[in-house]
Amino acid sequence: MENKVTAIVNQKGGIGKTTTALNLGYALSEEGKRVLLIDFDPQASLSSALGIKADNKANIHTLMSAAIEEMETEGNYIISIKENLDLIPSTLDLAGIEMTLVNVMSRETILKSIIDEIKKDYDYVLIDCSPSLGTLTINALAACDSVIIPVTPEYLSAKGLGLLVRNINLIKKRINPGIEIDGILITMLNKRTNLSKEMVKAINESTGYIKNQYDLDIKVFDNMIPISVKAGEAILHRKSVIEYEPKNQVSSAYKSFAKEWGDTK
């Protein structure tokens, strides 16, 4: 598939969505793929992780507002991070768009209209979603071809999986029949603890439940992302882990995951 648009989604925060978007994008760009990252979270974590403050720049809020008003966007909203890697940043203002969208015609497809205009310039568009199942996330699901679901090996994360898949299924039926779940990426894994082993088992059991409930086979990616302080350090240094500490186990895991996931394209 050319110009693959993928949303990185989970309604739970703190499970590695932003780290995954950043490092997957970085790994793909290192392989010569043209990648656009879209920070679609009002907390603007991805923009912050790249050292971008977009309050006085054109950003995803500006684009959404312009699309709602059917106006042209002023200013350059795409920021070049490195060769083959670009970003459309976010700001806290994006939170206000949720309220604005309530009264907008075709409100679920505003982001799609924006991405359709620019995706031709990229091999991959990765959307870092907000930790909720609100109107913004629905926009991301309506705009994408596929979904990656990061989960941490803990109880709530596995339990929330069914709810998330049910919502993706509704989007598939009503708005975006082409959407596919590429798979579940286990993040922040401490392989040494029994709890993690139990939770990996629970996540695999959750996919069995989803198969029975929704007749969906969901892959759990072979590559899992280990827990490491380097991931947090890298963000403090405004870098991907791959750039900050190339030989770290998290860097290696994301590079391997990028290859595994790239094979699903």
LINFENFEN-V315207 format. One record per residue. N is the residue number from 1. RES is the residue in one small letter. SS is DSSP state (2 for helix, 1 for strand, 0 for the rest). Layout:
n=N res=RES ss=SS
n=N res=RES ss=SS
This chain:
n=1 res=m ss=0
n=2 res=e ss=0
n=3 res=n ss=0
n=4 res=k ss=1
n=5 res=v ss=1
n=6 res=t ss=1
n=7 res=a ss=1
n=8 res=i ss=1
n=9 res=v ss=0
n=10 res=n ss=0
n=11 res=q ss=0
n=12 res=k ss=0
n=13 res=g ss=0
n=14 res=g ss=0
n=15 res=i ss=0
n=16 res=g ss=0
n=17 res=k ss=2
n=18 res=t ss=2
n=19 res=t ss=2
n=20 res=t ss=2
n=21 res=a ss=2
n=22 res=l ss=2
n=23 res=n ss=2
n=24 res=l ss=2
n=25 res=g ss=2
n=26 res=y ss=2
n=27 res=a ss=2
n=28 res=l ss=2
n=29 res=s ss=2
n=30 res=e ss=2
n=31 res=e ss=0
n=32 res=g ss=0
n=33 res=k ss=0
n=34 res=r ss=0
n=35 res=v ss=1
n=36 res=l ss=1
n=37 res=l ss=1
n=38 res=i ss=1
n=39 res=d ss=1
n=40 res=f ss=1
n=41 res=d ss=0
n=42 res=p ss=0
n=43 res=q ss=0
n=44 res=a ss=0
n=45 res=s ss=2
n=46 res=l ss=2
n=47 res=s ss=2
n=48 res=s ss=2
n=49 res=a ss=2
n=50 res=l ss=0
n=51 res=g ss=0
n=52 res=i ss=0
n=53 res=k ss=0
n=54 res=a ss=0
n=55 res=d ss=0
n=56 res=n ss=0
n=57 res=k ss=0
n=58 res=a ss=0
n=59 res=n ss=0
n=60 res=i ss=2
n=61 res=h ss=2
n=62 res=t ss=2
n=63 res=l ss=2
n=64 res=m ss=2
n=65 res=s ss=2
n=66 res=a ss=2
n=67 res=a ss=2
n=68 res=i ss=2
n=69 res=e ss=2
n=70 res=e ss=0
n=71 res=m ss=0
n=72 res=e ss=0
n=73 res=t ss=0
n=74 res=e ss=0
n=75 res=g ss=0
n=76 res=n ss=0
n=77 res=y ss=0
n=78 res=i ss=0
n=79 res=i ss=1
n=80 res=s ss=1
n=81 res=i ss=1
n=82 res=k ss=1
n=83 res=e ss=0
n=84 res=n ss=0
n=85 res=l ss=1
n=86 res=d ss=1
n=87 res=l ss=1
n=88 res=i ss=1
n=89 res=p ss=0
n=90 res=s ss=0
n=91 res=t ss=0
n=92 res=l ss=0
n=93 res=d ss=0
n=94 res=l ss=2
n=95 res=a ss=2
n=96 res=g ss=2
n=97 res=i ss=2
n=98 res=e ss=2
n=99 res=m ss=2
n=100 res=t ss=2
n=101 res=l ss=2
n=102 res=v ss=0
n=103 res=n ss=0
n=104 res=v ss=0
n=105 res=m ss=0
n=106 res=s ss=0
n=107 res=r ss=2
n=108 res=e ss=2
n=109 res=t ss=2
n=110 res=i ss=2
n=111 res=l ss=2
n=112 res=k ss=2
n=113 res=s ss=2
n=114 res=i ss=2
n=115 res=i ss=2
n=116 res=d ss=2
n=117 res=e ss=2
n=118 res=i ss=2
n=119 res=k ss=2
n=120 res=k ss=2
n=121 res=d ss=2
n=122 res=y ss=0
n=123 res=d ss=0
n=124 res=y ss=1
n=125 res=v ss=1
n=126 res=l ss=1
n=127 res=i ss=1
n=128 res=d ss=1
n=129 res=c ss=1
n=130 res=s ss=0
n=131 res=p ss=0
n=132 res=s ss=0
n=133 res=l ss=0
n=134 res=g ss=0
n=135 res=t ss=2
n=136 res=l ss=2
n=137 res=t ss=2
n=138 res=i ss=2
n=139 res=n ss=2
n=140 res=a ss=2
n=141 res=l ss=2
n=142 res=a ss=2
n=143 res=a ss=2
n=144 res=c ss=0
n=145 res=d ss=0
n=146 res=s ss=1
n=147 res=v ss=1
n=148 res=i ss=1
n=149 res=i ss=1
n=150 res=p ss=1
n=151 res=v ss=1
n=152 res=t ss=1
n=153 res=p ss=0
n=154 res=e ss=0
n=155 res=y ss=2
n=156 res=l ss=2
n=157 res=s ss=2
n=158 res=a ss=2
n=159 res=k ss=2
n=160 res=g ss=2
n=161 res=l ss=2
n=162 res=g ss=2
n=163 res=l ss=2
n=164 res=l ss=2
n=165 res=v ss=2
n=166 res=r ss=2
n=167 res=n ss=2
n=168 res=i ss=2
n=169 res=n ss=2
n=170 res=l ss=2
n=171 res=i ss=2
n=172 res=k ss=2
n=173 res=k ss=2
n=174 res=r ss=2
n=175 res=i ss=0
n=176 res=n ss=0
n=177 res=p ss=0
n=178 res=g ss=0
n=179 res=i ss=0
n=180 res=e ss=1
n=181 res=i ss=1
n=182 res=d ss=1
n=183 res=g ss=1
n=184 res=i ss=1
n=185 res=l ss=1
n=186 res=i ss=1
n=187 res=t ss=1
n=188 res=m ss=0
n=189 res=l ss=1
n=190 res=n ss=0
n=191 res=k ss=0
n=192 res=r ss=0
n=193 res=t ss=0
n=194 res=n ss=2
n=195 res=l ss=2
n=196 res=s ss=2
n=197 res=k ss=2
n=198 res=e ss=2
n=199 res=m ss=2
n=200 res=v ss=2
n=201 res=k ss=2
n=202 res=a ss=2
n=203 res=i ss=2
n=204 res=n ss=2
n=205 res=e ss=2
n=206 res=s ss=2
n=207 res=t ss=2
n=208 res=g ss=2
n=209 res=y ss=2
n=210 res=i ss=2
n=211 res=k ss=2
n=212 res=n ss=2
n=213 res=q ss=2
n=214 res=y ss=2
n=215 res=d ss=0
n=216 res=l ss=0
n=217 res=d ss=0
n=218 res=i ss=0
n=219 res=k ss=0
n=220 res=v ss=1
n=221 res=f ss=0
n=222 res=d ss=0
n=223 res=n ss=0
n=224 res=m ss=0
n=225 res=i ss=0
n=226 res=p ss=1
n=227 res=i ss=0
n=228 res=s ss=0
n=229 res=v ss=2
n=230 res=k ss=2
n=231 res=a ss=2
n=232 res=g ss=2
n=233 res=e ss=2
n=234 res=a ss=2
n=235 res=i ss=2
n=236 res=l ss=2
n=237 res=h ss=0
n=238 res=r ss=0
n=239 res=k ss=0
n=240 res=s ss=0
n=241 res=v ss=2
n=242 res=i ss=2
n=243 res=e ss=2
n=244 res=y ss=2
n=245 res=e ss=0
n=246 res=p ss=0
n=247 res=k ss=0
n=248 res=n ss=0
n=249 res=q ss=2
n=250 res=v ss=2
n=251 res=s ss=2
n=252 res=s ss=2
n=253 res=a ss=2
n=254 res=y ss=2
n=255 res=k ss=2
n=256 res=s ss=2
n=257 res=f ss=2
n=258 res=a ss=2
n=259 res=k ss=2
n=260 res=e ss=2
n=261 res=w ss=2
n=262 res=g ss=2
n=263 res=d ss=0
n=264 res=t ss=0
n=265 res=k ss=0
